[in-house]
Amino acid sequence: VTLERANEISNSIQIIEKQQIKSDHLKQLKSLIESFKTHILERISPTISNEASRLFALTTKGRYEMIEINDNFEFFVYDNGKPYPIQRFSGGEIDLCNICLRIALSKAIGELSGAQNIRFMAFDEIFGSQDEERRQEILQMFLYLQEQFAQIYIISHIESIKDVFPNTLYINRTPQ
């Protein structure tokens, strides 16, 4: 073995050792992230599930009993005591479920951050996939939520919802 070849082998061994150290660090990081994910899910998953379930049951007038969140953060809706993946439901029901989950998640994050209560919520174009009956149910949910939030902003192109809220701001873009 020549001196040049010995140096090449030595350099290759050093590169492999550095790569092994990087690999070990990445495995440790993956383990820490999984532990953190498990810890967070254990803390907030029940809160999110309970609040989202309460809002979903309220809005659907008890048709659906519960929204469950599993360890992979997949959502299941209970219908007649059986869990179904969220994809089973209509677009309007999925959107409604997502609204309830967003509210519940916001509350859970607020609790985790030490906030006593969240004072502000904003929703953009949430009524587009809802029929008139479901739209009214969602509006009733927002009226219920007014007791919990000082400000609820709803952005919508649907004229009929303006009569439900005490304050309405119109924005009209003029073409240039």
CYANA upper distance limits for C-alpha pairs under 8 A (distance plus 0.5 A):
  1 VAL  CA      5 ARG  CA      6.70
  1 VAL  CA      6 ALA  CA      6.99
  2 THR  CA      6 ALA  CA      6.67
  3 LEU  CA      7 ASN  CA      6.73
  4 GLU  CA      8 GLU  CA      6.86
  5 ARG  CA      9 ILE  CA      6.70
  6 ALA  CA     10 SER  CA      6.62
  7 ASN  CA     11 ASN  CA      6.55
  8 GLU  CA     12 SER  CA      6.60
  9 ILE  CA     13 ILE  CA      6.65
 10 SER  CA     14 GLN  CA      6.79
 11 ASN  CA     15 ILE  CA      6.72
 12 SER  CA     16 ILE  CA      6.65
 13 ILE  CA     17 GLU  CA      6.62
 14 GLN  CA     18 LYS  CA      6.67
 15 ILE  CA     19 GLN  CA      6.63
 16 ILE  CA     20 GLN  CA      6.58
 17 GLU  CA     21 ILE  CA      6.78
 18 LYS  CA     22 LYS  CA      6.77
 19 GLN  CA     23 SER  CA      6.55
 20 GLN  CA     24 ASP  CA      6.61
 21 ILE  CA     25 HIS  CA      6.69
 22 LYS  CA     26 LEU  CA      6.66
 23 SER  CA     27 LYS  CA      6.72
 24 ASP  CA     28 GLN  CA      6.75
 25 HIS  CA     29 LEU  CA      6.60
 26 LEU  CA     30 LYS  CA      6.55
 27 LYS  CA     31 SER  CA      6.71
 28 GLN  CA     32 LEU  CA      6.70
 29 LEU  CA     33 ILE  CA      6.61
 30 LYS  CA     34 GLU  CA      6.64
 31 SER  CA     35 SER  CA      6.67
 32 LEU  CA     36 PHE  CA      6.57
 33 ILE  CA     37 LYS  CA      6.51
 34 GLU  CA     38 THR  CA      6.61
 35 SER  CA     39 HIS  CA      6.57
 36 PHE  CA     40 ILE  CA      6.57
 37 LYS  CA     41 LEU  CA      6.49
 38 THR  CA     42 GLU  CA      6.51
 38 THR  CA     71 ASP  CA      8.03
 39 HIS  CA     43 ARG  CA      6.79
 40 ILE  CA     44 ILE  CA      6.50
 40 ILE  CA     45 SER  CA      8.22
 41 LEU  CA     45 SER  CA      5.46
 41 LEU  CA     71 ASP  CA      7.47
 42 GLU  CA     46 PRO  CA      7.72
 43 ARG  CA     47 THR  CA      8.08
 44 ILE  CA     48 ILE  CA      6.50
 44 ILE  CA    108 ALA  CA      6.57
 45 SER  CA     49 SER  CA      6.44
 45 SER  CA     69 ILE  CA      6.91
 46 PRO  CA     50 ASN  CA      6.41
 47 THR  CA     51 GLU  CA      6.61
 47 THR  CA    104 ALA  CA      7.90
 47 THR  CA    108 ALA  CA      6.85
 48 ILE  CA     52 ALA  CA      6.33
 48 ILE  CA    101 LEU  CA      7.34
 48 ILE  CA    104 ALA  CA      5.40
 48 ILE  CA    105 LEU  CA      6.09
 48 ILE  CA    107 LYS  CA      8.43
 48 ILE  CA    108 ALA  CA      6.80
 49 SER  CA     53 SER  CA      6.29
 49 SER  CA     66 MET  CA      8.10
 49 SER  CA     67 ILE  CA      6.19
 49 SER  CA     68 GLU  CA      6.02
 49 SER  CA     69 ILE  CA      6.79
 49 SER  CA    101 LEU  CA      8.31
 49 SER  CA    104 ALA  CA      8.05
 50 ASN  CA     54 ARG  CA      6.60
 50 ASN  CA     66 MET  CA      8.29
 50 ASN  CA     67 ILE  CA      8.16
 51 GLU  CA     55 LEU  CA      6.75
 51 GLU  CA    100 CYS  CA      8.29
 51 GLU  CA    101 LEU  CA      8.45
 51 GLU  CA    104 ALA  CA      5.79
 52 ALA  CA     56 PHE  CA      6.41
 52 ALA  CA     66 MET  CA      8.39
 52 ALA  CA     67 ILE  CA      6.97
 52 ALA  CA     97 CYS  CA      8.13
 52 ALA  CA    100 CYS  CA      5.33
 52 ALA  CA    101 LEU  CA      5.59
 52 ALA  CA    103 ILE  CA      7.78
 52 ALA  CA    104 ALA  CA      5.79
 53 SER  CA     57 ALA  CA      6.42
 53 SER  CA     65 GLU  CA      7.33
 53 SER  CA     66 MET  CA      5.05
 53 SER  CA     67 ILE  CA      5.45
 53 SER  CA     68 GLU  CA      8.37
 53 SER  CA    100 CYS  CA      8.18
 54 ARG  CA     58 LEU  CA      6.57
 54 ARG  CA     66 MET  CA      7.97
 55 LEU  CA     59 THR  CA      6.53
 55 LEU  CA    100 CYS  CA      6.37
 55 LEU  CA    141 MET  CA      7.90
 56 PHE  CA     60 THR  CA      6.46
 56 PHE  CA     62 GLY  CA      8.40
 56 PHE  CA     64 TYR  CA      7.62
 56 PHE  CA     66 MET  CA      7.97
 56 PHE  CA     67 ILE  CA      8.28
 56 PHE  CA     96 LEU  CA      7.94
 56 PHE  CA     97 CYS  CA      6.93
 56 PHE  CA    100 CYS  CA      6.59
 57 ALA  CA     61 LYS  CA      6.18
 57 ALA  CA     62 GLY  CA      4.95
 57 ALA  CA     63 ARG  CA      7.00
 57 ALA  CA     64 TYR  CA      6.14
 57 ALA  CA     65 GLU  CA      6.43
 57 ALA  CA     66 MET  CA      7.57
 58 LEU  CA     62 GLY  CA      6.66
 58 LEU  CA    141 MET  CA      7.83
 59 THR  CA    137 GLU  CA      5.86
 59 THR  CA    138 ILE  CA      6.63
 59 THR  CA    140 GLN  CA      8.10
 59 THR  CA    141 MET  CA      6.61
 60 THR  CA     64 TYR  CA      7.24
 60 THR  CA    134 ARG  CA      8.46
 60 THR  CA    137 GLU  CA      7.68
 63 ARG  CA     79 ASP  CA      7.81
 64 TYR  CA     77 VAL  CA      7.53
 64 TYR  CA     78 TYR  CA      6.35
 64 TYR  CA     79 ASP  CA      5.68
 64 TYR  CA     80 ASN  CA      7.80
 65 GLU  CA     77 VAL  CA      8.14
 65 GLU  CA     78 TYR  CA      6.04
 65 GLU  CA     79 ASP  CA      6.97
 65 GLU  CA     80 ASN  CA      8.04
 65 GLU  CA     81 GLY  CA      7.84
 66 MET  CA     77 VAL  CA      6.32
 66 MET  CA     78 TYR  CA      5.64
 66 MET  CA     79 ASP  CA      8.40
 67 ILE  CA     75 PHE  CA      7.17
 67 ILE  CA     76 PHE  CA      6.09
 67 ILE  CA     77 VAL  CA      5.07
 67 ILE  CA     78 TYR  CA      6.80
 68 GLU  CA     75 PHE  CA      6.17
 68 GLU  CA     76 PHE  CA      5.56
 68 GLU  CA     77 VAL  CA      6.85
 68 GLU  CA     78 TYR  CA      8.22
 68 GLU  CA     83 PRO  CA      8.42
 69 ILE  CA     73 PHE  CA      6.02
 69 ILE  CA     74 GLU  CA      6.07
 69 ILE  CA     75 PHE  CA      5.28
 69 ILE  CA     76 PHE  CA      6.97
 70 ASN  CA     74 GLU  CA      6.01
 70 ASN  CA     75 PHE  CA      7.24
 74 GLU  CA     85 PRO  CA      8.37
 75 PHE  CA     85 PRO  CA      6.76
 75 PHE  CA     86 ILE  CA      6.50
 76 PHE  CA     83 PRO  CA      6.03
 76 PHE  CA     84 TYR  CA      5.63
 76 PHE  CA     85 PRO  CA      5.05
 76 PHE  CA     86 ILE  CA      5.97
 77 VAL  CA     82 LYS  CA      8.47
 77 VAL  CA     83 PRO  CA      5.88
 77 VAL  CA     84 TYR  CA      5.81
 77 VAL  CA     85 PRO  CA      6.91
 77 VAL  CA     86 ILE  CA      6.65
 78 TYR  CA     82 LYS  CA      5.58
 78 TYR  CA     83 PRO  CA      4.78
 78 TYR  CA     84 TYR  CA      6.66
 79 ASP  CA     83 PRO  CA      6.97
 79 ASP  CA     84 TYR  CA      7.75
 84 TYR  CA     88 ARG  CA      7.12
 86 ILE  CA     94 ILE  CA      6.93
 87 GLN  CA     94 ILE  CA      7.84
 89 PHE  CA     93 GLU  CA      6.46
 89 PHE  CA     94 ILE  CA      6.65
 90 SER  CA     94 ILE  CA      6.64
 91 GLY  CA     95 ASP  CA      6.59
 91 GLY  CA    129 SER  CA      7.08
 92 GLY  CA     96 LEU  CA      6.60
 92 GLY  CA    129 SER  CA      5.60
 92 GLY  CA    130 GLN  CA      5.58
 92 GLY  CA    131 ASP  CA      8.16
 92 GLY  CA    134 ARG  CA      8.49
 93 GLU  CA     97 CYS  CA      6.53
 94 ILE  CA     98 ASN  CA      6.59
 95 ASP  CA     99 ILE  CA      6.71
 95 ASP  CA    126 ILE  CA      7.90
 95 ASP  CA    129 SER  CA      7.92
 96 LEU  CA    100 CYS  CA      6.85
 96 LEU  CA    138 ILE  CA      8.30
 97 CYS  CA    101 LEU  CA      6.63
 98 ASN  CA    102 ARG  CA      6.48
 99 ILE  CA    103 ILE  CA      6.80
 99 ILE  CA    126 ILE  CA      8.35
100 CYS  CA    104 ALA  CA      6.66
101 LEU  CA    105 LEU  CA      6.35
102 ARG  CA    106 SER  CA      6.53
103 ILE  CA    107 LYS  CA      6.79
104 ALA  CA    108 ALA  CA      6.67
105 LEU  CA    109 ILE  CA      6.59
106 SER  CA    110 GLY  CA      6.60
106 SER  CA    118 ILE  CA      8.29
107 LYS  CA    111 GLU  CA      6.71
107 LYS  CA    117 ASN  CA      7.88
107 LYS  CA    118 ILE  CA      7.19
108 ALA  CA    112 LEU  CA      6.67
109 ILE  CA    113 SER  CA      6.63
110 GLY  CA    114 GLY  CA      6.81
110 GLY  CA    115 ALA  CA      5.58
110 GLY  CA    116 GLN  CA      7.88
110 GLY  CA    117 ASN  CA      7.16
110 GLY  CA    118 ILE  CA      6.83
111 GLU  CA    115 ALA  CA      6.03
111 GLU  CA    116 GLN  CA      7.28
111 GLU  CA    117 ASN  CA      7.92
117 ASN  CA    148 GLN  CA      8.43
117 ASN  CA    149 PHE  CA      8.50
118 ILE  CA    148 GLN  CA      8.49
118 ILE  CA    149 PHE  CA      6.97
119 ARG  CA    148 GLN  CA      8.03
119 ARG  CA    149 PHE  CA      5.16
119 ARG  CA    150 ALA  CA      5.48
119 ARG  CA    151 GLN  CA      6.71
120 PHE  CA    149 PHE  CA      6.33
120 PHE  CA    150 ALA  CA      6.66
120 PHE  CA    151 GLN  CA      5.30
120 PHE  CA    152 ILE  CA      6.34
120 PHE  CA    153 TYR  CA      8.33
121 MET  CA    149 PHE  CA      7.70
121 MET  CA    151 GLN  CA      6.91
121 MET  CA    152 ILE  CA      5.33
121 MET  CA    153 TYR  CA      6.69
122 ALA  CA    152 ILE  CA      6.25
122 ALA  CA    153 TYR  CA      5.01
122 ALA  CA    154 ILE  CA      6.36
122 ALA  CA    155 ILE  CA      8.37
123 PHE  CA    152 ILE  CA      8.40
123 PHE  CA    153 TYR  CA      6.66
123 PHE  CA    154 ILE  CA      5.34
123 PHE  CA    155 ILE  CA      6.66
124 ASP  CA    154 ILE  CA      6.44
124 ASP  CA    155 ILE  CA      5.16
124 ASP  CA    156 SER  CA      7.04
125 GLU  CA    154 ILE  CA      7.97
125 GLU  CA    155 ILE  CA      6.14
125 GLU  CA    156 SER  CA      5.40
125 GLU  CA    157 HIS  CA      7.85
126 ILE  CA    156 SER  CA      7.92
127 PHE  CA    135 ARG  CA      6.79
127 PHE  CA    156 SER  CA      7.84
127 PHE  CA    158 ILE  CA      8.18
130 GLN  CA    134 ARG  CA      6.17
130 GLN  CA    135 ARG  CA      6.10
131 ASP  CA    135 ARG  CA      6.51
132 GLU  CA    136 GLN  CA      6.73
133 GLU  CA    137 GLU  CA      6.90
134 ARG  CA    138 ILE  CA      6.69
135 ARG  CA    139 LEU  CA      6.67
136 GLN  CA    140 GLN  CA      6.66
137 GLU  CA    141 MET  CA      6.80
138 ILE  CA    142 PHE  CA      6.82
139 LEU  CA    143 LEU  CA      6.78
139 LEU  CA    161 ILE  CA      8.23
139 LEU  CA    164 VAL  CA      7.95
140 GLN  CA    144 TYR  CA      6.77
141 MET  CA    145 LEU  CA      6.64
142 PHE  CA    146 GLN  CA      6.65
142 PHE  CA    152 ILE  CA      8.45
143 LEU  CA    147 GLU  CA      8.17
144 TYR  CA    148 GLN  CA      8.40
145 LEU  CA    149 PHE  CA      6.77
146 GLN  CA    150 ALA  CA      7.09
146 GLN  CA    151 GLN  CA      7.90
146 GLN  CA    152 ILE  CA      7.73
161 ILE  CA    165 PHE  CA      7.94
162 LYS  CA    168 THR  CA      6.78
